[in-house]
Amino acid sequence: MSRGALRFCCAAPILVGIVFLTAVIVVSQAGLGIGVELVTIGTYISELVPKHIRGRAFACEQAVGFMAVPVVAFLAWLLVPRAPLGLDGWRWVVLIGAHGALFVWWIRRNLPESPRWLAQQGRVDEADRVMRALEAKVEAEYGKPLPPAAPPVPVPPSGRFSDMWVPPYRSRTLMLSIFNIFQTVGFYGFANWVPTLLIKQGITVTTSLAYSSVIALAAPVGPIIGLFIADKYERKSVIVAMAALIIVCGLWFSQTTAAALLICLGVGLTLGSNIMSYSYHAYQAELFPTSIRARAVGFVYSWSRFSAIFTAFFIASVLNYFGSTGVFVFIAGAMAIVMLVIGVMGPRTRGVALEEISH
């Protein structure tokens, strides 16, 4: 063996290790960034919008976010089999998605800080300036004076992690932690496994991908529906109802091979998951005071990320031994726990000020 070849053989494992480590770091950073975004966005929206449109605000935010699902599906279909300008298609998909962050950064430059957070930090004058600016804009849009402000509420000091474990927040923390563990099973158990589950139903690979694309088009429709219903019904009631819809559609999905019915049931599962998504993102941000809101939402939501790590392995194992019927029985069991924990332990929040919910 030549000296150059020997050097390459010795260096190859190191190079592979460096590439792998770099990929892990990049993916981890992206995951950390998105994870922090999800927590911060929910906290920010809940603190900034009026109580009578909180649900619709979350529905609007998620409708825009879920628009990316069919767009990415289309980009993947268009680019992945090709290599424009000599660059692999999948890299183009990633690059296009990453450049979206630049537009988000530009949009956010003029966003006001949360007045509730400013007041909680003792920056009362800044909070007052933000509120006055918001009120002036609303008055200009509506062309009439705003109604009288609600009585002032004492601002609590900065919260600590231990504050999540005293009444009434202890039961809410436990409820949402359990909820997030099991809602992930329903959400990702279907969304990430649609093509495989369709193949198990006897659909060919090519046809299953076409069906999956049609089902993906329904992703933003759930939150769009929320623009009309989000503040008409209690958040907890919507979560329980959508969990029930996922159970019905999922078990039915596992028992049919008719193409049109499979697509309809897949759309029903997607709508149920995404309506539940905007509802619980709004709900968990409402249940804690400003002093611990972001910290508490981050803690309870982190359980959904832990659950997502293991859900794929559980689904794969169940699918291997029990087929698609077993998968949907597994999902139905998880959704039954969601219905029980939210239905029994969840307080009502619709149209209630955050300060009232906190107390």
Secondary structure, 3 states (H helix, E strand, C coil): CCHHHHHHHHHHHHHHHHHHHHHHHHHHHHHHHHHHHHHHHHHHHHHHCCHHHHHHHHHHHHHHHHCHHHHHHHHHHHHCCCCHHHCCHHHHHHHHHHHHHHHHHHHHCCCCCCHHHHHHCCCHHHHHHHHHHHHHHHHHHHCCCCCCCCCCCCCCCCCCHHHHHCCCHHHHHHHHHHHHHHHHHHHHHHHCCHHHHHHHCCCCHHHHHHHHHHHHCCCCHHHHHHHHHCCCCCHHHHHHHHHHHHHHHHHHHCCCCCHHHHHHHHHHHHHHHHHHHHHHHHHHHHCCCCCCHHHHHHHHHHHHHHHHHHHHHHHHHHHHHHHHHHHHHHHHHHHHHHHHHHHHHCCCCCCCCHHHHHC
